Amino acid sequence: MPSLLNAQYFRDSNYWKTHRKEISVGLGISNFLGELGGRNQIGSPFIWDLEFSMTKPALSLGYRYYLAKNFAVRAAGTYGVLAGNDNLTTEAFRNNRNLSFKTNLFEGQLCFEFQPFQEQPGHVYDLRGVKGMAPSRTGLYFFGGIGVFHFNPQTLFDGAWVDLQPLHTEGQGLKDGPEEYQLTQLCIPMGLGVRRALNKTMTIGLELQYTKTFTDYIDDVSGVYYDKQVLKDTYGPLSAFLSDPSFGKIPGQTNTGQQRGYSDHNDGYLFLKAQVHFKLFKYRSSNKKFRTRIRRQKIVF
């Protein structure tokens, strides 16, 4: 009878509840979607202007809890580096603009996952005679949610990295200028991933995430050129120079009021991460004798 009961448990539809918690560790790459750098053409929204040479590293740590067999909620934190440089494009106006930036980015997210196909974890117990549920199936999932991220755009000047936000390079906060932007913002992360079980407790996967933001200032570039004399008088000569470090090849391009960025589209970023997921199995009983006896049962399906 004990063998029959245990067999019923392992093939029960609630078996997923024994491993509804996971810890995930990720290592991958990040890339910026915004005004600076890009392909050798006029800027395009979303991934059509992706600059692959600006790919930087990313790290992540997350916790997942299954609310149902195919539905989970997860909390995760990711660190990445975003960068862009107009010197990487030959498009005349963008190259002449000569702007560049780099920022460390820290993101926290709370997302819901839907897994239409799941990998098989196999049995948590090493049971003689058990067949089936081999850890070989590949899983697929989609996710989306809400997050918060922190950034701080910098540019390289005279061999040192300079914070751009305090310089108000587009006249933020000044008369007829835009509002000052905040370095901590809300975002909407979304994407998809694939998973494959290695054994009973470990799964590997690959995940692609696109993050929609509500700011166009991750790279400190959005609107138009501000009066450089006013910037110099208010925030100093460094503010005036970094607002317009152009080469001067196109007369009038950087005059006050001329287009500096493209404010119709907010910035975004991508993460591509290889991940390892560790399942935290839960035994049906905390009784050590019961757990030992289960391990020794010969179960036949």
N, C-alpha and C positions, 0 to 999 in steps of 0.2 A: 504493500500500500504506500509506504513513503516514497518509493521510486515512482509510482504512478502520479502521486501528487506533485513531486518535483518536476516530472516531465510535463505535466499540465502547466506548471508555472512558467517553464522556459519557452513554451510555445504559445503562451497566453498573449493576448493583444496588448497587455499592459507591461510587457517586458521592457519597453523603452524607458519606463519610469526608474529602472535600476541604474540608468546612466543619463539622467536628464541634466546633469551639470557638467560643464566643460571649462577648461582654461586653455586659451589660445595664445601662442607666441608667433609673431610675424616679423619677417625681414624682407625688405623690398626696395622699391624705387618710388620717387615722387616727381611730378612735373607740373609746371605752372601754365595756366591758361589766362592770358591777359594781354596788355598792350605791348610789352617790351619783347624784343627779339622776334622770333617767329620765322615763317617761310619768306621766300623772296618775292613777296607780293604785298599788296595793301592788306592790312589786318582783317582776319576773318574770325567769326565767333566760334566757340566750342573747340573741338579737337582739330578743326581744319587749319589751325595756325600753330600746331604743336611744334616746339623746337626740341628735337630729341637730344641734341648735344648738351642741353641744360638739365638732363636727368640727374637727380640727386638721390641720396640714400633715405630710407625710411625704416622705422622700427615701430612695433605695436605690441600691446598686451591687452587681452580681453577676457571676459567672463560671459558664458552663455548658459541660459536656463530654458529648458524645453517646457512650454506651457501645454503643448499637445505633441503627438508623435511627429507631426510635420511642421510645427509652428514653435518658434523660439523667440526670446527676447535676449538682447545682449548689451553689455556695457563695455566700451573699449576706449583705450587711449592710444594715440599715435603721434610720433614725432617725425617730422620730415623737414627737408630743406627745399625752398623754392627760389628760383633765380631766373633772370632774364637779362639780355644784353642786345642793344641795337646793333652792335658791331657784327653780330652773327647773320644779319640779313643784308642783302644787296639792294633791297627796295630803296629807292633814292631818298624819299622823305624820312623813312624810319632810320635809315643809316645815318643821315645827316643830323637827325635829332640827338643821337649819341647818348642816350640814357641807359642806365643799367641799375640793377638792384639785386640784393640777396636778402632772404629772411629765414630764420628758424621758425618753424610752425609747430604749435602744440594743439592737438585736437582731442576733445572728449566727446563721445557720442553715445546715444541710447537708441538702438535700432530694433526693429522687428524683422524676423527672418521667416521666409516661407520656403520649405524644402519639398518640392514635388517628387524628387527622387533622393533616396537616402542610401548611404553606404551601410553595409552590414557590419556591425561591430564584433560579431562572434560571441561566444559565451564567456562570461566573466570567470566561471569556474572551469577547472581542468578535469572534466568528467569523462570517465571511461565509457566508450560506446556511443558517445554523442556524435551525430553527423548533421550536416546542414549548417546554415548560417555562417558559411565561410566568409572571412573578412576580405572580400574581393570586389564587392560591388562599388561602383563610382556614384557619388551623389552630386546633386546640383541644387543651388539655393539662390534666392533673390532677397535683397534687403533694402530697407529705407528707414529713415528716422530723423531725429533732430540732434544737433550738436552745437558745441561752442568751440571756438578756436582763438588762439592768440598769435599775433605776428608782430614784427617790428622791422619794416623795410630799411635797409642800409645800402650805401653805395661806397665804392672804394675811391678815396681821394687822398693823394699824396702818401700812398702806402698804408693808410689806416681806414678802417671801416667807420663810416659816419652815419648816425641815425638821421633819417630823413624827415620823420614826422614833426619833430620840434622846429624844423627849418621852414615849414609852411610854404613849400616850393610853388604852390598854385594859389597862394594868397588866402589860405584857409583862415577864417576868422576875421579877415580884413574887409574893408568896405568893398562891396560888389563881388567879394570872393565867396567860395563855397564854405560850408560848415566844416569845422575841424572833425576829422575822422577818429574813431576809437580803435585801439589796438586789439581789443577783445570783442568778438562779434559772434552772432548766431550763424548757423549754417545748416544745410540739409544734405547729409551724406546718403548715397544710394549706389547700388551696384549689384554684382552677381559673383558667384564663386563656385568652384568644383572641389570635391573632397574624395579621398580614397583611403580606405582603412588599411593600415599596415598590420595591426594585430587587434587584440581585444580592447585595448585601452588607448591606442594611439592612431590618429588619423592625420594625413597630410593634405594640403590643399593649396589652391591658387585663387586669389581674390582680386578683382578689379573694382575700384571705387572712384566714382566721380562726386565731387562735393560742390554744390551750388552755394554761393555766398551772397550776401546782401551789401557788399561793398565793392567799389571799383578802385580801392587804394591799397591793395596788397603790395603793389609795385610803386606806390606813391605817384601814380600817373592816372589822370582821369579826364580833366577838362581842357582849359585853355591856358595860354601863357599869361602870367600876371605881370604888372608893371615892375620891371627889375629894379628901378630906382627906389620904389616904395619898399620892396623886399629888402634892399640893402640898408635903407634908413631904419627899418623896423627890426629886422632879424640879423642884419650883418651881411658882409660881402659874400660869405660862404653860401648863404641862402640864395642870393642873387645868381651866383655862378652855377650852383647845382640845379637851379630851376631851368637853366639854359646853357648846357655845356656843348652846344652844337658846333659843327665844323664850319658853319657859315657858307656852305656850298650853294645853298638855295636862298637867294635874297628875299627877305620878308617873311620867311617861313616861321620864324620865332618871334615876330612882333607881338606886342601886347594884344590879347584877344584872339590870336590865331590858335588853331587846334593843336593841342599838346597830346591829348589822349582821345579816348572814344567812350564817352560816358553813357552811351545807350546800352552797353552790355557790362554787367558786373564781372569781376574776376572769378575764377574757379581753379580747381587743382585736381590732380589725379594721383591715386595710390595704386600700385600693383605690388602685391605682397605674396610671398610664399609663406605658408603658415603650418604650424604643427598644433594639433588639437589633442588635449589630454582629457580623457573621460574620467570623471570622478564617480566610480560605481558605488551604489548603495546596496548593502545586504538587506535582506528581508528581516533579519533578526540580528540583534547585537549579542546573542548568546553564542559564545565561542564553540561550545560543544555542537550546537546545531550547525554552525558554519562548517566545522570540520566534517561532520557527518554528511553534509550536502556534497562536499568535494569528493567524497568516497563513493557516492552512489553511482551505480551503473544505470544510465537512463537510456531507454529505447524509444525512439519515436515511431 
